[in-house]
Amino acid sequence: TVTLAPRSRLSYVFDTRGRQISLAQGEAYFNVHHDRSKPFVVAAGALSVTAVGTAFDVRLEPGRVVTLVQEGSVMLDLAGAGAAAGSPARLQLGAGYLASFDPLQRSASVTAIDADRELGWRDGRLRFLDRTLNQVVDAVNRYAGKHVALGDARLGELRFTGTVFIESVDDWVAALSASFALRVTRPDEHDIVLLPTAGN
């Protein structure tokens, strides 16, 4: 089964040789039944991800491909993406880990994560623990129907911990403006701009 995030697009070919998915845009969560005779492979940009009876997520972002595993494991094929000299051609990623692949550097970094927290978008919740406002706004814009912008670059370094409900972005913006003394402007019904208050 596959769950697509908003503004995501994929195509697939299932035949006797295997199950081939191509993620062209956005993010997708996969829950895969293992079948050795029909490998399940996700191509995302220059990266190829092969599932081994698992539940995992693949996300295309500007300048990187992010893969995280909730159950089981996946194999990342870095050779096909042109792995950097000295880097492994293949990387096995287990449950509770996230790999961020940089196609320009041709390398992947691996981080231990709380998979349930990272995958909260499937339930309409984005949970953050001590993240910069830049990171939070990027995530909100990825999933919500409204677009939030920071009208002053300094605001991006503020730290935020909490939960944003995707269907209640206006409520989050109101609480955020009160907590950080921000001014909110709305150029139109879909756009929200956060600015520092006078004197800040």
N, CA, C and O of each residue as an XYZ file, in Angstrom:
800
protein
N       0.850     -1.190      0.000
C       0.000      0.000      0.000
C       0.881      1.234      0.000
O       2.020      1.199      0.466
N       0.346      2.317     -0.524
C       1.096      3.571     -0.571
C       0.196      4.718     -0.118
O      -0.976      4.791     -0.487
N       0.766      5.606      0.687
C       0.090      6.826      1.100
C       0.876      7.995      0.534
O       2.058      8.157      0.835
N       0.220      8.813     -0.287
C       0.888      9.957     -0.906
C       0.640     11.229     -0.100
O      -0.489     11.507      0.305
N       1.696     11.992      0.128
C       1.557     13.302      0.754
C       0.985     14.278     -0.273
O       1.011     13.989     -1.469
N       0.465     15.436      0.171
C      -0.038     16.431     -0.784
C       1.029     16.835     -1.801
O       2.224     16.827     -1.505
N       0.583     17.183     -2.981
C       1.457     17.659     -4.065
C       2.560     16.650     -4.406
O       3.698     17.020     -4.693
N       2.189     15.371     -4.365
C       3.136     14.308     -4.695
C       2.672     13.579     -5.944
O       1.484     13.551     -6.264
N       3.629     12.993     -6.639
C       3.302     12.300     -7.887
C       4.245     11.114     -8.077
O       5.461     11.236     -7.926
N       3.655      9.960     -8.412
C       4.489      8.803     -8.728
C       3.865      8.007     -9.861
O       2.692      8.178    -10.191
N       4.673      7.133    -10.450
C       4.193      6.197    -11.464
C       4.740      4.825    -11.093
O       5.686      4.714    -10.313
N       4.140      3.784    -11.655
C       4.591      2.444    -11.289
C       4.426      1.470    -12.449
O       3.583      1.652    -13.328
N       5.249      0.443    -12.425
C       5.152     -0.676    -13.365
C       5.295     -1.952    -12.546
O       6.337     -2.188    -11.935
N       4.249     -2.773    -12.534
C       4.301     -4.086    -11.893
C       4.242     -5.139    -12.990
O       3.308     -5.147    -13.793
N       5.217     -6.015    -13.031
C       5.201     -7.091    -14.019
C       5.853     -8.330    -13.416
O       6.102     -8.378    -12.211
N       6.128     -9.320    -14.238
C       6.682    -10.578    -13.733
C       8.102    -10.419    -13.198
O       8.579    -11.275    -12.453
N       8.787     -9.327    -13.570
C      10.167     -9.143    -13.134
C      10.275     -8.395    -11.811
O      11.284     -8.505    -11.115
N       9.246     -7.641    -11.466
C       9.339     -6.895    -10.228
C       8.314     -5.786    -10.138
O       7.428     -5.662    -10.984
N       8.454     -4.971     -9.080
C       7.556     -3.853     -8.821
C       8.407     -2.585     -8.797
O       9.181     -2.354     -7.869
N       8.244     -1.776     -9.833
C       9.069     -0.578    -10.005
C       8.219      0.678     -9.780
O       7.205      0.887    -10.445
N       8.663      1.513     -8.818
C       7.985      2.768     -8.517
C       8.923      3.916     -8.866
O      10.124      3.845     -8.602
N       8.377      4.972     -9.457
C       9.164      6.172     -9.717
C       8.487      7.356     -9.027
O       7.392      7.767     -9.412
N       9.148      7.900     -8.004
C       8.618      9.059     -7.291
C       9.139     10.316     -7.980
O      10.329     10.624     -7.908
N       8.241     11.038     -8.647
C       8.648     12.207     -9.425
C       8.619     13.482     -8.597
O       9.330     14.440     -8.901
N       7.795     13.500     -7.549
C       7.625     14.733     -6.777
C       7.021     14.403     -5.423
O       6.159     13.530     -5.323
N       7.470     15.099     -4.373
C       6.826     15.008     -3.077
C       7.296     13.858     -2.216
O       8.493     13.590     -2.116
N       6.334     13.171     -1.587
C       6.644     12.178     -0.565
C       5.638     11.042     -0.615
O       4.462     11.252     -0.915
N       6.111      9.832     -0.317
C       5.225      8.667     -0.296
C       5.663      7.708      0.799
O       6.853      7.496      1.033
N       4.657      7.132      1.467
C       4.887      6.134      2.506
C       4.454      4.782      1.956
O       3.341      4.639      1.450
N       5.328      3.796      2.055
C       5.071      2.479      1.487
C       5.019      1.410      2.575
O       5.850      1.396      3.483
N       4.043      0.522      2.476
C       3.991     -0.675      3.326
C       4.006     -1.866      2.380
O       3.044     -2.097      1.648
N       5.097     -2.618      2.396
C       5.380     -3.572      1.330
C       5.417     -5.007      1.840
O       6.051     -5.305      2.852
N       4.737     -5.877      1.131
C       4.828     -7.318      1.397
C       6.027     -7.857      0.626
O       6.150     -7.647     -0.580
N       6.903     -8.551      1.334
C       8.129     -9.046      0.701
C       7.829    -10.195     -0.261
O       7.106    -11.136      0.067
N       8.397    -10.091     -1.439
C       8.295    -11.159     -2.440
C       9.643    -11.218     -3.149
O       9.942    -10.386     -4.006
N      10.450    -12.204     -2.784
C      11.809    -12.301     -3.322
C      11.824    -12.365     -4.854
O      12.768    -11.893     -5.488
N      10.773    -12.950     -5.446
C      10.748    -13.094     -6.902
C      10.362    -11.791     -7.610
O      10.569    -11.653     -8.816
N       9.801    -10.835     -6.856
C       9.388     -9.561     -7.453
C       9.857     -8.412     -6.563
O       9.086     -7.903     -5.749
N      11.107     -8.005     -6.710
C      11.645     -6.926     -5.869
C      10.807     -5.654     -5.974
O      10.273     -5.332     -7.035
N      10.703     -4.936     -4.853
C       9.975     -3.668     -4.803
C      11.014     -2.556     -4.732
O      11.697     -2.402     -3.719
N      11.135     -1.774     -5.820
C      12.189     -0.768     -5.928
C      11.568      0.608     -6.190
O      10.741      0.776     -7.086
N      11.991      1.590     -5.377
C      11.535      2.973     -5.549
C      12.690      3.808     -6.072
O      13.741      3.889     -5.437
N      12.495      4.433     -7.237
C      13.479      5.373     -7.776
C      13.029      6.779     -7.410
O      11.919      7.192     -7.746
N      13.908      7.522     -6.708
C      13.599      8.895     -6.304
C      14.788      9.763     -6.672
O      15.817      9.732     -5.997
N      14.654     10.528     -7.728
C      15.800     11.270     -8.224
C      16.876     10.295     -8.640
O      16.614      9.365     -9.403
N      18.097     10.500     -8.142
C      19.214      9.636     -8.508
C      19.334      8.423     -7.589
O      20.209      7.580     -7.785
N      18.459      8.331     -6.588
C      18.570      7.273     -5.593
C      17.587      6.142     -5.869
O      16.461      6.374     -6.309
N      18.030      4.911     -5.603
C      17.177      3.739     -5.743
C      17.052      3.076     -4.379
O      18.056      2.833     -3.709
N      15.798      2.778     -3.959
C      15.528      2.200     -2.643
C      14.809      0.873     -2.848
O      13.737      0.833     -3.451
N      15.397     -0.217     -2.348
C      14.795     -1.539     -2.473
C      14.270     -1.993     -1.115
O      15.014     -2.021     -0.135
N      12.980     -2.352     -1.059
C      12.357     -2.761      0.192
C      12.607     -4.233      0.469
O      12.710     -5.055     -0.442
N      12.702     -4.541      1.771
C      12.835     -5.927      2.196
C      11.731     -6.175      3.232
O      12.010     -6.220      4.430
N      10.494     -6.336      2.784
C       9.368     -6.585      3.675
C       9.263     -5.532      4.754
O       9.573     -5.809      5.913
N       8.835     -4.334      4.406
C       9.052     -3.221      5.311
C       8.021     -2.117      5.138
O       7.210     -2.135      4.212
N       8.073     -1.158      6.050
C       7.284      0.072      5.958
C       8.277      1.231      5.985
O       9.052      1.371      6.931
N       8.249      2.048      4.956
C       9.243      3.115      4.849
C       8.680      4.309      4.086
O       7.631      4.221      3.448
N       9.396      5.421      4.165
C       8.963      6.684      3.591
C      10.095      7.251      2.738
O      11.262      7.185      3.124
N       9.745      7.809      1.577
C      10.733      8.452      0.703
C      10.225      9.855      0.379
O       9.066     10.039      0.009
N      11.104     10.832      0.524
C      10.715     12.227      0.300
C      11.752     12.925     -0.572
O      12.949     12.864     -0.293
N      11.288     13.585     -1.626
C      12.156     14.401     -2.478
C      12.113     15.843     -1.988
O      11.045     16.450     -1.907
N      13.278     16.384     -1.663
C      13.396     17.783     -1.257
C      14.422     18.449     -2.163
O      15.220     17.761     -2.800
N      14.414     19.782     -2.229
C      15.442     20.451     -3.021
C      16.842     20.084     -2.508
O      17.176     20.376     -1.360
N      17.640     19.460     -3.336
C      19.012     19.140     -2.961
C      19.205     17.874     -2.162
O      20.335     17.580     -1.773
N      18.146     17.094     -1.892
C      18.361     15.845     -1.169
C      17.159     14.915     -1.312
O      16.042     15.338     -1.609
N      17.438     13.625     -1.085
C      16.395     12.606     -1.032
C      16.448     11.998      0.368
O      17.497     11.534      0.814
N      15.306     12.007      1.054
C      15.241     11.529      2.432
C      14.484     10.205      2.467
O      13.377     10.103      1.939
N      15.086      9.193      3.090
C      14.452      7.888      3.267
C      14.447      7.551      4.749
O      15.485      7.637      5.406
N      13.291      7.167      5.282
C      13.254      6.719      6.672
C      12.483      5.411      6.754
O      11.545      5.173      5.993
N      12.897      4.572      7.690
C      12.324      3.237      7.824
C      11.576      3.131      9.148
O      12.123      3.433     10.208
N      10.318      2.697      9.071
C       9.527      2.475     10.273
C       9.587      1.019     10.723
O       9.662      0.738     11.919
N       9.553      0.090      9.762
C       9.631     -1.340     10.073
C      10.529     -2.021      9.044
O      10.583     -1.606      7.886
N      11.235     -3.071      9.472
C      12.056     -3.830      8.539
C      13.303     -3.067      8.129
O      13.923     -2.387      8.947
N      13.669     -3.182      6.861
C      14.856     -2.488      6.366
C      14.742     -2.269      4.864
O      13.946     -2.916      4.183
N      15.545     -1.354      4.370
C      15.635     -1.103      2.931
C      17.102     -1.058      2.539
O      17.975     -0.866      3.385
N      17.364     -1.234      1.262
C      18.715     -1.143      0.735
C      18.783      0.062     -0.183
O      18.020      0.157     -1.144
N      19.691      0.985      0.107
C      19.889      2.158     -0.729
C      21.003      1.876     -1.727
O      22.102      1.475     -1.343
N      20.719      2.086     -3.003
C      21.706      1.865     -4.051
C      22.370      3.195     -4.375
O      21.816      4.012     -5.110
N      23.564      3.406     -3.822
C      24.306      4.640     -4.066
C      25.166      4.533     -5.318
O      25.589      5.547     -5.874
N      25.422      3.316     -5.758
C      26.260      3.125     -6.947
C      25.576      3.714     -8.171
O      26.206      4.386     -8.987
N      24.272      3.453     -8.287
C      23.530      3.984     -9.431
C      23.444      5.490     -9.419
O      23.226      6.116    -10.457
N      23.618      6.085     -8.225
C      23.576      7.543     -8.109
C      24.969      8.143     -8.221
O      25.133      9.361     -8.140
N      25.976      7.289     -8.408
C      27.345      7.784     -8.512
C      27.934      8.083     -7.149
O      28.263      9.231     -6.851
N      28.070      7.060     -6.318
C      28.573      7.253     -4.961
C      29.950      7.897     -4.982
O      30.769      7.614     -5.857
N      30.195      8.768     -4.005
C      31.479      9.448     -3.918
C      32.587      8.430     -3.656
O      32.344      7.369     -3.080
N      33.790      8.759     -4.079
C      34.932      7.879     -3.870
C      35.093      7.586     -2.385
O      35.061      8.492     -1.551
N      35.267      6.318     -2.071
C      35.425      5.930     -0.670
C      34.119      5.663      0.049
O      34.130      5.159      1.172
N      32.989      5.988     -0.570
C      31.685      5.742      0.041
C      31.178      4.365     -0.377
O      31.510      3.887     -1.461
N      30.371      3.721      0.483
C      29.834      2.406      0.102
C      28.880      2.535     -1.068
O      28.172      3.534     -1.197
N      28.864      1.502     -1.935
C      27.976      1.524     -3.096
C      26.536      1.240     -2.701
O      25.597      1.686     -3.362
N      26.370      0.480     -1.595
C      25.036      0.161     -1.098
C      25.008      0.371      0.412
O      26.011      0.186      1.102
N      23.835      0.763      0.907
C      23.696      1.065      2.326
C      22.394      0.470      2.825
O      21.325      0.784      2.302
N      22.475     -0.391      3.836
C      21.259     -0.961      4.414
C      20.793     -0.065      5.557
O      21.568      0.308      6.437
N      19.506      0.266      5.516
C      18.918      1.179      6.494
C      17.832      0.437      7.259
O      16.890     -0.084      6.661
N      17.964      0.390      8.591
C      17.019     -0.352      9.408
C      15.966      0.531     10.045
O      15.987      1.753      9.897
N      15.041     -0.104     10.759
C      13.943      0.612     11.402
C      14.462      1.626     12.413
O      15.387      1.349     13.177
N      13.841      2.816     12.402
C      14.244      3.859     13.333
C      15.388      4.713     12.852
O      15.963      5.478     13.625
N      15.731      4.591     11.570
C      16.826      5.392     11.012
C      16.367      6.141      9.762
O      15.485      5.701      9.025
N      16.997      7.277      9.564
C      16.738      8.136      8.406
C      18.044      8.351      7.660
O      19.087      8.581      8.272
N      17.983      8.275      6.333
C      19.153      8.565      5.496
C      18.836      9.770      4.614
O      17.788      9.827      3.971
N      19.749     10.723      4.596
C      19.614     11.903      3.741
C      20.697     11.827      2.666
O      21.888     11.901      2.965
N      20.267     11.676      1.407
C      21.207     11.528      0.299
C      21.333     12.847     -0.442
O      20.334     13.418     -0.881
N      22.558     13.329     -0.581
C      22.864     14.566     -1.301
C      23.415     14.186     -2.670
O      24.534     13.678     -2.751
N      22.658     14.417     -3.759
C      23.137     14.004     -5.083
C      24.348     14.788     -5.568
O      25.112     14.285     -6.392
N      24.540     16.005     -5.078
C      25.707     16.781     -5.500
C      26.976     16.263     -4.834
O      28.013     16.116     -5.479
N      26.879     15.987     -3.522
C      28.037     15.432     -2.807
C      28.169     13.932     -3.021
O      29.206     13.340     -2.720
N      27.103     13.319     -3.546
C      27.062     11.867     -3.809
C      27.338     11.069     -2.539
O      28.097     10.100     -2.548
N      26.705     11.499     -1.442
C      26.914     10.827     -0.166
C      25.624     10.848      0.643
O      24.744     11.676      0.411
N      25.527      9.919      1.600
C      24.353      9.833      2.453
C      24.767      9.908      3.913
O      25.768      9.311      4.310
N      24.001     10.637      4.710
C      24.218     10.669      6.153
C      23.049      9.950      6.813
O      21.910     10.054      6.359
N      23.339      9.220      7.889
C      22.327      8.406      8.566
C      22.131      8.921      9.984
O      23.096      9.216     10.690
N      20.848      9.026     10.400
C      20.500      9.557     11.711
C      19.433      8.684     12.356
O      18.504      8.238     11.683
N      19.560      8.439     13.656
C      18.506      7.747     14.402
C      17.359      8.720     14.627
O      17.589      9.875     14.986
N      16.111      8.262     14.418
C      14.954      9.152     14.531
C      13.803      8.434     15.233
O      13.814      7.216     15.412
N      12.811      9.236     15.625
C      11.538      8.707     16.113
C      10.635      8.622     14.882
O      10.068      9.627     14.452
N      10.504      7.428     14.321
C       9.779      7.273     13.054
C       8.325      7.711     13.172
O       7.787      8.317     12.245
N       7.683      7.414     14.295
C       6.279      7.802     14.461
C       6.123      9.316     14.433
O       5.163      9.838     13.866
N       7.072     10.019     15.047
C       7.028     11.484     15.031
C       7.202     12.002     13.599
O       6.468     12.881     13.147
N       8.185     11.438     12.902
C       8.476     11.898     11.550
C       7.325     11.615     10.579
O       7.150     12.331      9.592
N       6.549     10.577     10.862
C       5.481     10.168      9.947
C       4.108     10.656     10.377
O       3.092     10.178      9.874
N       4.071     11.607     11.306
C       2.801     12.129     11.794
C       1.950     12.785     10.721
O       0.744     12.948     10.908
N       2.556     13.169      9.591
C       1.797     13.824      8.515
C       0.667     12.927      8.003
O      -0.333     13.426      7.486
N       0.820     11.610      8.143
C      -0.221     10.696      7.659
C      -1.497     10.813      8.480
O      -2.582     10.485      7.999
N      -1.368     11.284      9.732
C      -2.527     11.464     10.606
C      -2.921     12.933     10.733
O      -3.760     13.286     11.562
N      -2.309     13.793      9.904
C      -2.648     15.211      9.945
C      -1.950     15.987     11.037
O      -2.354     17.107     11.352
N      -0.892     15.408     11.635
C      -0.174     16.073     12.713
C       1.311     16.166     12.386
O       1.921     15.192     11.945
N       1.879     17.333     12.603
C       3.313     17.531     12.440
C       3.878     17.845     13.822
O       3.542     18.871     14.414
N       4.730     16.969     14.334
C       5.276     17.146     15.676
C       6.745     17.540     15.583
O       7.521     16.944     14.837
N       7.107     18.561     16.360
C       8.463     19.105     16.294
C       9.066     19.171     17.689
O       8.384     19.488     18.664
N      10.354     18.868     17.764
C      11.091     18.954     19.015
C      12.320     19.823     18.794
O      13.282     19.405     18.150
N      12.276     21.023     19.330
C      13.399     21.969     19.256
C      13.917     22.135     17.828
O      15.106     21.954     17.565
N      13.018     22.478     16.915
C      13.404     22.721     15.521
C      13.384     24.215     15.250
O      12.655     24.955     15.912
N      14.178     24.670     14.281
C      14.157     26.085     13.915
C      12.833     26.397     13.213
O      12.198     25.516     12.634
N      12.440     27.648     13.274
C      11.194     28.045     12.618
C      11.301     27.858     11.104
O      10.300     27.590     10.439
N      12.495     27.998     10.566
C      12.694     27.700      9.134
C      12.306     26.264      8.827
O      11.591     26.005      7.858
N      12.770     25.329      9.644
C      12.471     23.916      9.422
C      10.974     23.638      9.591
O      10.388     22.869      8.829
N      10.369     24.266     10.589
C       8.946     24.049     10.853
C       8.102     24.585      9.702
O       7.188     23.909      9.232
N       8.405     25.790      9.252
C       7.636     26.396      8.159
C       7.786     25.582      6.876
O       6.816     25.404      6.141
N       8.987     25.090      6.603
C       9.191     24.238      5.417
C       8.287     23.010      5.476
O       7.672     22.640      4.476
N       8.206     22.380      6.644
C       7.368     21.186      6.783
C       5.886     21.528      6.664
O       5.137     20.811      6.000
N       5.459     22.612      7.296
C       4.048     23.016      7.217
C       3.663     23.276      5.768
O       2.595     22.856      5.322
N       4.516     23.957      5.041
C       4.211     24.274      3.639
C       4.177     23.021      2.762
O       3.519     23.005      1.721
N       4.878     21.987      3.178
C       4.899     20.754      2.398
C       3.548     20.043      2.451
O       3.149     19.390      1.487
N       2.850     20.170      3.573
C       1.633     19.383      3.766
C       0.342     20.190      3.831
O      -0.727     19.654      3.540
N       0.414     21.444      4.200
C      -0.810     22.229      4.423
C      -1.298     22.887      3.146
O      -0.550     23.031      2.178
N      -2.560     23.283      3.157
C      -3.142     23.952      1.988
C      -2.815     25.428      1.927
O      -3.065     26.083      0.916
N      -2.247     25.964      3.023
C      -1.868     27.372      3.049
C      -0.350     27.487      3.043
O       0.356     26.558      3.434
N       0.144     28.641      2.593
C       1.585     28.854      2.499
C       2.005     29.900      3.518
O       1.488     31.017      3.533
N       2.957     29.518      4.377
C       3.463     30.421      5.405
C       4.850     30.893      4.997
O       5.687     30.091      4.581
N       5.094     32.192      5.116
C       6.399     32.763      4.775
C       6.906     33.588      5.950
O       6.124     34.178      6.695
N       8.231     33.620      6.107
C       8.858     34.454      7.125
C       9.333     35.743      6.459
O      10.191     35.720      5.577
N       8.771     36.855      6.889
C       9.091     38.136      6.264
C      10.399     38.740      6.737
O      10.796     39.798      6.250
N      11.076     38.096      7.671
C      12.362     38.552      8.180
C      13.213     37.313      8.428
O      12.791     36.409      9.148
N      14.406     37.259      7.840
C      15.256     36.069      7.933
C      15.609     35.719      9.376
O      15.845     34.553      9.690
N      15.648     36.720     10.256
C      16.007     36.464     11.655
C      14.998     35.545     12.341
O      15.352     34.820     13.271
N      13.761     35.571     11.894
C      12.730     34.744     12.515
C      13.004     33.254     12.311
O      12.581     32.420     13.112
N      13.704     32.935     11.246
C      13.970     31.536     10.924
C      14.792     30.813     11.965
O      14.767     29.583     12.013
N      15.536     31.550     12.820
C      16.388     30.928     13.834
C      15.664     30.705     15.154
O      16.228     30.084     16.055
N      14.435     31.189     15.299
C      13.667     30.923     16.509
C      13.454     29.416     16.636
O      13.361     28.719     15.626
N      13.375     28.904     17.874
C      13.207     27.467     18.113
C      11.759     27.178     18.489
O      11.119     27.939     19.215
N      11.262     26.051     17.971
C       9.868     25.683     18.217
C       9.754     24.226     18.620
O      10.375     23.354     18.011
N       8.962     23.963     19.644
C       8.595     22.608     20.055
C       7.077     22.565     20.179
O       6.480     23.410     20.846
N       6.464     21.595     19.545
C       5.011     21.496     19.619
C       4.446     20.735     18.439
O       5.179     20.160     17.634
N       3.114     20.744     18.354
C       2.401     20.020     17.302
C       1.603     20.999     16.452
O       0.929     21.892     16.966
N       1.695     20.811     15.147
C       0.902     21.601     14.204
C      -0.095     20.654     13.550
O       0.293     19.637     12.977
N      -1.381     20.988     13.636
C      -2.409     20.202     12.956
C      -2.587     20.775     11.556
O      -2.896     21.954     11.389
N      -2.390     19.927     10.556
C      -2.363     20.380      9.169
C      -3.636     21.119      8.773
O      -3.586     22.066      7.989
N      -4.778     20.692      9.312
C      -6.047     21.332      8.970
C      -6.314     22.589      9.796
O      -7.329     23.255      9.594
N      -5.408     22.923     10.731
C      -5.645     24.081     11.609
C      -4.429     24.997     11.632
O      -3.989     25.423     12.699
N      -3.890     25.299     10.462
C      -2.700     26.143     10.382
C      -2.979     27.536     10.938
O      -2.104     28.137     11.561
N      -4.189     28.059     10.720
C      -4.520     29.396     11.241
C      -4.406     29.429     12.766
O      -3.919     30.410     13.329
N      -4.852     28.366     13.436
C      -4.756     28.317     14.897
C      -3.301     28.293     15.339
O      -2.928     28.945     16.315
N      -2.472     27.526     14.604
C      -1.046     27.468     14.938
C      -0.388     28.832     14.759
O       0.408     29.255     15.598
N      -0.718     29.521     13.668
C      -0.140     30.843     13.412
C      -0.541     31.823     14.511
O       0.276     32.630     14.952
N      -1.782     31.757     14.949
C      -2.240     32.651     16.018
C      -1.474     32.394     17.309
O      -1.047     33.335     17.978
N      -1.295     31.104     17.666
C      -0.552     30.766     18.882
C       0.915     31.164     18.753
O       1.518     31.654     19.709
N       1.484     30.953     17.574
C       2.883     31.292     17.333
C       3.107     32.796     17.445
O       4.091     33.238     18.038
N       2.206     33.570     16.883
C       2.355     35.031     16.927
C       2.274     35.544     18.354
O       2.945     36.513     18.707
N       1.448     34.893     19.184
C       1.348     35.305     20.586
C       2.600     34.915     21.361
O       3.082     35.685     22.192
N       3.128     33.726     21.096
C       4.301     33.233     21.829
C       5.564     34.027     21.516
O       6.364     34.308     22.409
N       5.743     34.391     20.238
C       6.965     35.060     19.817
C       6.772     36.540     19.503
O       7.675     37.184     18.971
N       5.609     37.078     19.828
C       5.311     38.492     19.548
C       5.552     38.819     18.073
O       6.321     39.719     17.735
N       4.875     38.067     17.209
C       5.002     38.266     15.769
C       3.762     38.965     15.233
O       2.683     38.904     15.822
N       3.945     39.621     14.111
C       2.834     40.265     13.414
C       2.473     39.416     12.203
O       3.354     38.971     11.467
N       1.184     39.192     11.996
C       0.710     38.336     10.916
C       0.028     39.175      9.848
O      -0.860     39.972     10.150
N       0.445     38.996      8.593
C      -0.240     39.637      7.473
C      -0.723     38.545      6.520
O      -0.123     37.474      6.425
N      -1.813     38.836      5.821
C      -2.412     37.858      4.906
C      -2.644     38.519      3.548
O      -3.682     39.145      3.330
N      -1.678     38.380      2.634
C      -1.832     38.976      1.295
C      -3.060     38.448      0.556
O      -3.681     39.181     -0.213
N      -3.413     37.186      0.781
C      -4.619     36.600      0.193
C      -5.052     35.439      1.083
O      -4.449     35.204      2.130
N      -6.084     34.717      0.679
C      -6.653     33.683      1.549
C      -5.760     32.467      1.718
O      -5.980     31.673      2.633
N      -4.762     32.298      0.866
C      -3.899     31.122      0.945
C      -2.509     31.419      1.497
O      -1.769     30.492      1.828
N      -2.145     32.692      1.603
C      -0.787     33.068      2.011
C      -0.792     33.775      3.357
O      -1.649     34.612      3.639
N       0.197     33.412      4.189
C       0.375     34.018      5.515
C       1.824     34.448      5.623
O       2.724     33.663      5.324
N       2.066     35.684      6.045
C       3.427     36.194      6.218
C       3.616     36.589      7.678
O       2.819     37.339      8.242
N       4.686     36.069      8.279
C       5.017     36.389      9.666
C       6.129     37.439      9.694
O       7.142     37.311      9.006
N       5.921     38.465     10.495
C       6.882     39.560     10.613
C       7.135     39.862     12.070
O       6.274     39.608     12.913
N       8.322     40.411     12.389
C       8.543     40.838     13.784
C       7.672     42.054     14.103
O       7.363     42.852     13.218
N       7.286     42.187     15.351
C       6.543     43.381     15.737
C       7.476     44.577     15.765
O       8.695     44.417     15.817
N       6.921     45.748     15.731
C       7.737     46.965     15.742
C       8.638     46.971     16.970
O       8.191     46.717     18.088
N       9.910     47.264     16.740
C      10.875     47.311     17.838
C      11.622     46.021     18.046
O      12.599     45.987     18.794
N      11.173     44.924     17.381
C      11.857     43.635     17.517
C      12.729     43.356     16.300
O      13.383     42.315     16.234
